[in-house]
Amino acid sequence: MSETKYIFVTGGVTSSLGKGIISASLAKLLQSRGYSVTIQKLDPYINVDPGTLNPYEHGECYVTEDGAETDLDLGHYERFINLPTTQANNVTTGRIYQTVINKERRGDYLGKTVQVIPHITDEIKRNIKLLGKKFNYDVVITEIGGTVGDIESLPYIEAVRQLKWELGPQNSIVIHLTLVPYLSASGELKTKPTQHSVKVMLENGIQPDILVLRTEHPLTIDIRKKVALFCNVNIESVIQSIDVSTIYEVPLLMKEEKLDVTVLKKLNLPENEEPKLEKWKKFIDRLKNPKKEITIGLVGKYIELQDSYKSIIESFVHAGSVNQVKVKIESIHSEKITEANVAEVLKNVQGVIVAPGFGQRGIDGKIAAVRYVRENNIPFLGICLGMQCAVVEFARNVLGLTDADSSEMSRTTKNPVIDLMEEQKGVTEKGGTMRLGSYPCDIKKDTKVLEIYNKEHIEERHRHRYEFNNSYMEKFEKAGMKSAGLNSDTGLVEIMEIPEHRWFIGVQFHPEYKSTVVNPHPLFVNFVKEISKD
């Protein structure tokens, strides 16, 4: 195939309808028919990237192999299509404007007046086409964040309108996702919000090619005909997206609705072979038919918004399916844990994960939780700050360094067992200045993690500034907490474990970013397996 085809996914009526899941599901179906596909997200907010956003604002910040801090939807993309994304897969308004302003400052526009059209829209179009040109994908799916009608989305919608005209009807299509609400008082599904949403699209110069309708109840043929008539599409292009028990069922539902077939027809592409989804179906079957249930306590400080730990939660879904175990996550706010109540708070969990994060708030609760699981032989996984809390707890309560701390939390501690990397000490800006992206790690012989990974060299993704202070290594190892993995280039500690403990592992990296349906992460799989033995 010589020319890349472009699919744009927009949303109307309300946000959070699942544009990302529909995009990922369509990508999965096209991929399983033999096409090379990627997905990108265009976010309308003015932040340059989500790296400086509070997780309460926008959920977790997802990190790619090449160190981009991106929207959490990129996690869904990777979990579905099992391919890494890059910096180019997530673009924000902030980045677009920053690029245009930098060009203007350099004089690239030769003194012309810089405007939204054409300069901002041209930069958006350049970013959309970049993936197709750079990697030669057959299909690029572009999800437009927000909803049609939002002021901040207008430049993106205009860029899509221009691209559709430039690329031609057989090289680009628009899929519009809307809501068909159910009014219980009258017992009816209402199509008017969808009609109004398409009207807004038409006012912006775009006729949607396919409509995907989110609904709690099955759509009748009459409703589909009505939507097709009033929204100028044929009836095959009205796709039902009914609520399901797990997001991983959506590709199968979209296959039933023939979304992939309709897309291929409109893009003038051959259907190729039927989608190969045997592994996917097996995954869902095991997920929906567990043989037992376990409860894992997720100790964090952003638990009010589940999306703050989206990749961790999904990693346990993948690991649960492998072990045919239903993993129930009990979210526990670290600010509510004390030395006095920790036994009561953790009494219903069979394992504990201490989540990543930044800053002092909730640290004492995390450290109290680590001490409790260490002393009571309860399986423990610490991720990033979770590993650092395990190090601080061990230093205080085993090594007797009562003032031990991370220099992130205490600048005056005499025992900074977690300290700032040397190259970070002069950094004052917050955005994109951490150790970000994929780094190598050599796993030591005779360690639990070597059994788990079954290989001596791994690469994992990072997002942090502070590291284990190697000057304390000898004391830790003598007392029973060992370094099990080191960065092969710098000697920085990547993994700590307590061999005498049933299952006690802390990792400086974020294993959750690499767990997918097809390749569940071994750390999560083994953690669930160990807890399931009870």
MOMOWO-V636130 format. One record per residue. NEAR is the number of other C-alpha atoms within 8 Angstrom. D_CENTER is the distance of its C-alpha to the mean C-alpha in whole Angstrom. Layout:
near=(NEAR,NEAR)
d_center=(D_CENTER,D_CENTER)
This chain:
near=(4,4,6,13,11,11,12,13,14,14,16,15,11,9,8,5,10,6,12,10,11,10,14,13,12,12,13,11,12,13,11,11,12,8,9,9,12,10,13,14,14,13,11,11,8,8,11,9,13,11,9,8,9,7,12,8,6,12,14,12,14,11,14,16,11,9,13,12,13,14,14,11,8,14,11,11,14,12,12,11,10,11,6,7,11,11,12,10,11,13,14,14,13,11,12,12,9,9,8,11,8,8,10,10,7,6,8,7,8,5,5,5,4,7,7,8,7,7,10,13,13,10,10,11,11,8,10,10,8,9,13,13,9,6,6,8,12,13,13,15,14,14,14,14,11,10,12,14,8,8,5,7,14,10,10,11,10,11,12,10,11,8,10,12,8,6,9,8,10,10,12,14,16,12,13,14,14,16,13,12,9,11,9,6,4,5,7,7,9,9,10,6,11,13,11,8,12,13,9,10,12,9,7,9,8,8,9,12,10,12,12,12,13,13,14,8,7,7,8,6,6,6,9,11,9,8,12,13,9,7,9,7,11,8,8,6,12,14,12,11,11,10,7,7,5,6,7,6,10,13,12,7,9,14,10,7,8,8,12,11,8,10,9,11,9,10,12,7,7,6,8,6,6,7,8,6,7,6,7,9,8,8,11,11,8,11,13,6,7,11,7,8,10,12,12,13,14,12,14,15,10,10,11,4,9,9,9,13,11,11,11,9,9,8,14,12,11,14,14,14,14,11,9,12,15,13,12,8,9,9,9,10,12,13,11,8,14,10,7,5,8,12,8,6,8,9,6,6,11,11,11,14,13,16,13,10,8,5,7,7,6,12,11,10,13,15,12,13,12,13,11,10,12,11,7,6,9,12,14,15,14,17,16,15,13,16,16,15,13,13,11,14,13,11,14,12,9,9,10,7,10,7,8,13,12,13,12,11,8,8,6,5,11,6,8,11,13,15,12,11,9,5,6,9,7,5,7,4,5,6,7,8,8,8,8,14,14,12,9,11,13,11,14,9,6,5,10,8,10,13,8,9,9,7,8,10,8,9,8,13,17,14,11,8,9,9,12,11,10,7,5,8,9,7,8,12,10,7,8,9,12,10,12,12,12,13,13,8,5,5,7,9,13,13,12,14,12,11,12,5,8,8,12,12,12,16,14,14,11,12,11,9,12,9,13,13,11,8,7,14,14,8,10,11,15,10,11,14,9,10,11,10,5,4)
d_center=(30,31,29,26,25,23,21,20,18,19,19,22,24,21,17,15,16,14,14,10,11,15,14,12,15,17,16,16,20,21,20,22,25,25,23,21,18,15,13,13,12,15,14,18,18,20,18,18,14,12,13,16,14,15,12,15,15,11,9,7,7,5,8,9,13,15,14,12,10,8,7,4,5,5,3,5,8,8,8,11,13,13,13,12,11,13,14,15,12,12,15,16,20,20,20,22,25,24,25,28,29,30,31,34,35,35,38,36,37,40,41,40,39,35,33,30,32,32,31,27,27,28,25,23,24,24,21,20,23,22,19,22,25,23,22,24,22,24,21,19,17,16,15,16,15,17,20,23,26,24,26,23,22,25,25,22,24,27,26,25,28,30,28,29,32,32,30,33,32,31,29,26,26,24,22,22,21,23,24,27,28,30,33,34,38,39,37,35,32,33,32,33,30,28,32,31,28,29,32,30,28,32,33,31,32,30,31,28,28,26,25,23,24,22,24,25,29,29,31,34,36,38,35,33,36,36,33,34,37,36,33,35,33,34,34,32,29,29,26,25,22,23,21,20,19,16,14,14,18,17,18,21,22,21,24,26,26,27,24,24,28,28,26,27,31,30,29,32,30,31,30,30,30,28,25,25,22,24,22,19,22,23,19,20,23,23,20,22,25,25,28,27,25,24,23,20,20,17,19,17,18,16,16,17,14,12,9,10,9,6,5,9,10,9,11,14,14,14,16,18,19,20,23,23,23,21,19,20,18,20,18,21,21,23,25,27,28,31,33,35,33,30,32,32,29,27,30,28,25,26,23,21,18,18,15,14,15,18,22,25,24,24,24,28,26,23,26,29,26,26,30,30,28,30,33,33,31,28,25,23,20,19,16,16,18,19,21,23,24,25,27,29,30,31,33,34,35,36,37,39,38,37,36,33,30,27,29,26,27,31,33,36,35,38,35,32,30,27,28,27,26,30,28,26,29,30,27,27,24,21,19,17,20,19,18,15,14,15,19,21,23,26,26,30,32,33,30,28,24,27,27,24,22,26,26,27,25,21,18,15,13,14,14,17,21,23,24,26,30,32,35,34,33,37,37,34,35,38,37,35,31,31,28,27,25,26,25,27,28,28,29,26,25,22,23,25,27,30,32,34,31,30,26,25,23,21,19,18,15,12,12,9,7,10,10,11,13,16,15,14,14,18,18,16,19,22,21,21,24,26,25,26,30,31)
